[in-house]
Amino acid sequence: MRNYEMIFIVHPSVPDEELSVVTEKVTSVITQNKGEVIQLDNWGKRRCAHKIKKSVKGNYFLLYFSGDPGVLTELDRTLRYNEKVLRYQTVIVDKKTIEKVLNKQKEREAQKVAEQVTETESTPPAEEQEQVT
């Protein structure tokens, strides 16, 4: 299996509920073709470098996945005929890049856990708050 990186841009007028439908469709195409979604990042609405189909902005997504070359054929077919997707590009990446992505993901998760622990430690229980006031 090869590792891939894909960036795709969804039309800015698409509501948030439909954005999740588009991303679910992309991930389901990968998993149905015996691929694996490694990470999907929503970069949010950003300004494009140039107009794409008369749009100056777009919702950007970064996707790392692995699979056989047949996955790309099906993804290409799915995204080409989806009117909500303005543009997409897929490139092959090496294992080192995927390892870096996974390490960053683990660091983010550890940081979230640490932040949650510090929040619970810093706020006193409700009984103590009533006594202080």
Backbone torsions as a table, in degrees:
resi	resn	phi	psi	omega
1	MET	NA	142.7	178.0
2	ARG	-100.0	158.5	177.2
3	ASN	-104.7	138.5	-176.3
4	TYR	-131.0	155.4	171.7
5	GLU	-124.8	130.3	-179.4
6	MET	-129.3	135.5	170.3
7	ILE	-115.3	129.4	174.6
8	PHE	-133.5	147.5	-175.5
9	ILE	-116.5	125.9	179.6
10	VAL	-103.9	144.9	-177.9
11	HIS	-53.0	138.4	-175.5
12	PRO	-67.6	-20.0	-178.6
13	SER	-82.8	-4.2	-179.9
14	VAL	-73.5	125.2	179.7
15	PRO	-66.9	162.5	-176.7
16	ASP	-59.5	-36.6	-179.8
17	GLU	-62.6	-39.2	-179.2
18	GLU	-77.5	-23.5	174.9
19	LEU	-62.0	-41.7	179.3
20	SER	-66.3	-32.4	177.0
21	VAL	-65.5	-41.6	179.6
22	VAL	-64.2	-45.8	-179.4
23	THR	-66.6	-37.0	177.1
24	GLU	-64.5	-37.7	178.4
25	LYS	-63.3	-43.7	179.9
26	VAL	-63.7	-47.0	-179.1
27	THR	-67.1	-34.8	179.1
28	SER	-68.9	-34.2	176.3
29	VAL	-62.4	-40.5	179.9
30	ILE	-65.8	-48.6	-176.8
31	THR	-69.7	-33.4	178.5
32	GLN	-67.7	-25.2	178.8
33	ASN	-100.0	29.1	175.3
34	LYS	62.5	33.4	174.6
35	GLY	-102.9	178.0	-179.0
36	GLU	-135.1	127.4	175.6
37	VAL	-82.9	121.8	-178.6
38	ILE	-91.0	-48.5	179.9
39	GLN	-157.6	141.7	176.1
40	LEU	-129.8	118.4	179.6
41	ASP	-112.4	133.6	173.8
42	ASN	-96.9	111.7	-179.8
43	TRP	-83.6	-9.5	178.6
44	GLY	86.6	-171.5	-177.9
45	LYS	-83.2	125.3	-178.7
46	ARG	-133.9	161.6	176.9
47	ARG	-80.7	135.1	178.8
48	CYS	-80.5	156.7	178.3
49	ALA	-67.5	-30.6	177.4
50	HIS	-151.3	168.8	-179.4
51	LYS	-66.3	135.0	175.3
52	ILE	-123.7	114.4	-178.0
53	LYS	50.3	47.1	177.5
54	LYS	67.8	15.8	178.4
55	SER	-110.6	135.1	179.3
56	VAL	-93.6	-25.6	179.7
57	LYS	-118.6	167.3	177.5
58	GLY	-164.2	158.6	174.9
59	ASN	-89.8	116.4	-174.5
60	TYR	-95.8	139.6	176.3
61	PHE	-132.8	139.2	176.3
62	LEU	-116.4	126.4	-175.2
63	LEU	-128.1	128.5	171.7
64	TYR	-110.2	131.1	179.6
65	PHE	-151.9	165.9	175.7
66	SER	-128.4	151.5	-179.8
67	GLY	172.6	178.0	176.9
68	ASP	-80.2	162.2	179.3
69	PRO	-58.3	-22.6	177.1
70	GLY	-63.5	-26.6	177.4
71	VAL	-62.6	-39.7	-179.5
72	LEU	-63.4	-38.5	179.0
73	THR	-61.4	-46.0	-179.0
74	GLU	-69.5	-39.8	176.5
75	LEU	-61.9	-43.0	179.1
76	ASP	-59.7	-45.1	179.4
77	ARG	-63.8	-42.3	-178.3
78	THR	-66.4	-46.0	-176.2
79	LEU	-76.1	-32.3	-179.0
80	ARG	-62.7	-38.0	-176.1
81	TYR	-96.1	4.9	176.4
82	ASN	-91.0	114.7	-175.8
83	GLU	-69.4	-18.4	-179.3
84	LYS	-77.3	-22.9	-178.8
85	VAL	-89.5	121.2	-179.5
86	LEU	-80.4	-46.0	-175.0
87	ARG	-156.6	153.5	176.0
88	TYR	-151.1	154.6	176.8
89	GLN	-149.9	136.0	-179.4
90	THR	-123.8	135.3	176.7
91	VAL	-132.1	153.9	175.5
92	ILE	-82.0	135.0	176.6
93	VAL	-121.3	158.8	-179.1
94	ASP	-87.9	173.7	-177.0
95	LYS	-65.5	-30.9	180.0
96	LYS	-62.7	-39.7	178.9
97	THR	-64.3	-43.4	178.7
98	ILE	-64.2	-39.8	177.8
99	GLU	-63.2	-39.8	177.4
100	LYS	-63.5	-41.9	179.3
101	VAL	-62.1	-45.6	179.8
102	LEU	-64.8	-38.9	177.8
103	ASN	-65.0	-42.4	177.8
104	LYS	-63.6	-37.8	179.1
105	GLN	-64.7	-41.9	177.9
106	LYS	-64.9	-39.3	178.6
107	GLU	-64.1	-41.7	178.1
108	ARG	-62.3	-43.1	180.0
109	GLU	-64.7	-41.3	178.2
110	ALA	-65.2	-37.8	179.0
111	GLN	-67.0	-39.5	177.6
112	LYS	-62.6	-42.7	179.0
113	VAL	-63.4	-42.5	179.6
114	ALA	-63.9	-39.0	178.4
115	GLU	-66.0	-39.5	178.5
116	GLN	-65.5	-38.1	179.0
117	VAL	-66.0	-43.7	-180.0
118	THR	-67.6	-33.4	177.5
119	GLU	-66.2	-42.2	-179.3
120	THR	-70.6	-31.1	178.4
121	GLU	-75.1	-33.7	-175.3
122	SER	-79.6	-25.4	179.3
123	THR	-94.6	120.1	179.3
124	PRO	-72.0	156.7	177.7
125	PRO	-59.4	162.6	-175.4
126	ALA	-60.2	-36.0	179.8
127	GLU	-62.7	-43.0	-179.7
128	GLU	-68.0	-35.0	179.8
129	GLN	-65.7	-37.9	-179.8
130	GLU	-68.0	-36.0	-179.7
131	GLN	-70.8	-32.1	-178.0
132	VAL	-70.2	-37.3	-176.2
133	THR	-80.9	NA	NA
